[in-house]
């Protein structure tokens, strides 16, 4: 059952993550809000592992390991008790090329391959396929790592519904360690 959310409710939710200005005309705010709600919860949660959050947008690319080629990515930091803000992603510990050499010239941020990145744990990543606005199905990667060398991630298709988005059963790519 999809999370029922209007565009204005989605925009308000995304403001808590400082993401309203990161949306482009190609992005569906209801998809972003739905996935973030399901994966991370609200930005004001004291249990949110802000230092381990990673988010990005990517073009669908069936030739890469996770079926997505990153366009942009962000890390987050706390901005008061009720919100977090994205900031530029400059992470010299980029481990994505170890997982998929085709991504070596891409972003300087680990979005897909989590266990060897040496970042704060838990590490939670979401990568949205772009474009999503006006699309009926969009690939979305979600991944997590709990400690050291354990984690999992998968790219699945999310499907537009009349009143929201629904995660589908189709797995385009996955990894586990």
Long-range contacts (C-beta under 8 A, 24 or more apart in sequence): 1-166, 2-34, 2-161, 2-163, 2-164, 2-165, 2-166, 3-33, 3-34, 3-37, 3-38, 3-164, 3-165, 4-163, 4-164, 5-30, 5-33, 5-34, 5-164, 6-30, 9-33, 10-34, 13-37, 13-42, 15-83, 16-42, 16-43, 16-44, 16-82, 16-83, 16-84, 17-43, 17-76, 17-83, 17-84, 17-85, 17-86, 18-76, 18-79, 18-83, 18-84, 18-85, 18-86, 19-55, 19-86, 22-72, 22-74, 22-86, 24-130, 25-133, 26-130, 26-131, 26-132, 26-133, 27-57, 27-128, 27-130, 27-131, 27-132, 27-133, 28-132, 28-133, 28-134, 28-135, 28-138, 28-160, 28-165, 30-164, 30-165, 31-128, 31-132, 31-138, 31-140, 31-158, 31-160, 31-165, 32-128, 32-132, 34-158, 34-164, 34-165, 35-126, 35-128, 35-140, 35-142, 35-158, 35-165, 35-167, 36-126, 38-167, 39-124, 39-126, 39-142, 40-124, 40-126, 43-82, 43-83, 43-84, 44-81, 44-82, 44-83, 48-84, 49-120, 49-121, 49-122, 49-123, 49-124, 50-76, 50-77, 50-78, 50-84, 51-75, 51-76, 51-77, 51-119, 51-120, 52-119, 52-120, 52-121, 52-122, 52-123, 52-124, 53-84, 53-124, 53-125, 54-89, 54-109, 54-110, 54-111, 54-123, 54-124, 54-125, 54-126, 55-86, 55-125, 55-126, 55-127, 55-128, 56-89, 56-107, 56-109, 56-111, 56-125, 56-126, 56-127, 56-128, 57-127, 57-128, 57-129, 57-130, 58-111, 58-127, 58-128, 58-129, 58-130, 58-141, 59-129, 59-130, 60-129, 60-139, 63-102, 64-100, 64-102, 64-103, 65-99, 65-100, 65-102, 65-103, 65-112, 65-173, 65-175, 66-99, 66-100, 66-112, 66-127, 66-141, 66-153, 66-155, 66-172, 66-173, 66-175, 67-139, 67-155, 67-172, 67-173, 68-112, 68-127, 68-129, 68-139, 68-141, 68-155, 69-102, 69-103, 69-106, 70-96, 70-103, 70-106, 70-107, 70-109, 70-111, 70-127, 71-130, 72-107, 73-107, 73-109, 73-111, 73-127, 74-109, 75-109, 91-117, 91-119, 93-117, 93-118, 93-119, 99-175, 111-141, 112-141, 112-143, 112-153, 112-175, 113-153, 113-175, 114-143, 114-144, 114-145, 114-151, 114-153, 115-145, 115-148, 115-149, 115-150, 115-151, 115-177, 116-149, 117-145, 121-145, 121-146, 121-147, 122-146, 123-151, 125-153, 127-155, 135-160, 136-160, 137-168, 139-172, 140-167, 141-173, 143-175, 149-177, 150-177, 151-176, 151-177, 152-176, 152-177
